[in-house]
Amino acid sequence: MGQESANQTWISEFILLGFSNDWGTQVFLFALILAMYLVTVAGNSLILLLIRLDSRLHTPMYFFLSVLSVVDLCYGSSIAPQMLAHLVSARKLMPFPSCVLQLCVSLALGGSEFFLLGAMSYDRYVAVRHPLHYTVIMDGGLCRGLAASCLVAGFLNSLMETVITFRLPLCHDVINHFACETLAVLRLACVDISFNKVMVAVSGFLVIMLPCGLVLFSYASIVISILRIHSPRGRRKAFGMCASHLTVVCMCFGATIFTYLGPRSASSEDKEKVVALFYAVVAPMLNPVIYSLRNKEVMAALRKLAEKLR
């Protein structure tokens, strides 16, 4: 054990293997990820600007959307710039403190996003089930409290997982990943990691399954309410209020459950890379697109802003 502890102290930096050693593949990935990251920054910044400028978007639904946009911006920025730098670097090195920070920040933001999606499903539940009392129930204090609780819960979960991960004695410094990710770092440990795997499973249940359960309950109640609406136009309006959020929920929860709760195989490490890439680059890019293209109020605010700029 003394030698294991000594090994841990001299690991001052990690080598990240990334996706491929082929230069052509790395150039292609650099161009693709750069384009998606720029769309992420532009799309989420535009959403924040529209919500800030248009008073019609000063509602609980768009408050949560603005928080989600901030989380997506920060989440993408916690990984994508480092990925881009490594794709054009001969040696893909990351200092130990930077690895710890990246893992902690990405876990905190990723967990916060799942909790936020759960809070947003509750917002849609109140909007459909109690439309006359919606603004009274979802007042500013409750919205801010829910958003703050989501961020705090994500941070506390991240802090716990980061501490128990980096307390392990590490015997290797080569991470088979493009970023510092929990399971990839755990594979470097010199000791049995059964406890850590259990804690990762518990963390996954709390961060993924609890918000997912809230989403399922909320939308089951919403569907029942929509079916009771006699007017076809009223049904379409009620469903339209939830369609964008439901699309993002299915995309995020579906990918995570399939990847992390599915059967383990020899290709699990590659699957982990793919899902990490999805959450770091693809999801933050798609969220503002989905909420914009499927939302008449956001598109109206965009047209209003475009007319002002002419």
Secondary structure, DSSP 8 states (H G I E B T S, - for coil): -HHHHHHHHH--EEEE--S-S-HHHHHHHHHHHHHHHHHHHHHHHHHHHHHHH-GGG-SHHHHHHHHHHHHHHHHHHHHHHHHHHHHT-SS-EEEHHHHHHHHHHHHHHHHHHHHHHHHHHHHHHHHHH-GGGHHHHT-HHHHHHHHHHHHHHHHHHHHHHHHHHHTS-B---EESSSS--HHHHHTTBSS--HHHHHHHHHHHIIIIIHHHHHHHHHHHHHHHHHHT---HHHHHHHHHHHHHHHHHHHHHHHHHHHHHSS---TTHHHHHHHHHHIIIIIHHHHHHHHHHHT-HHHHHHHHHHHHHH-
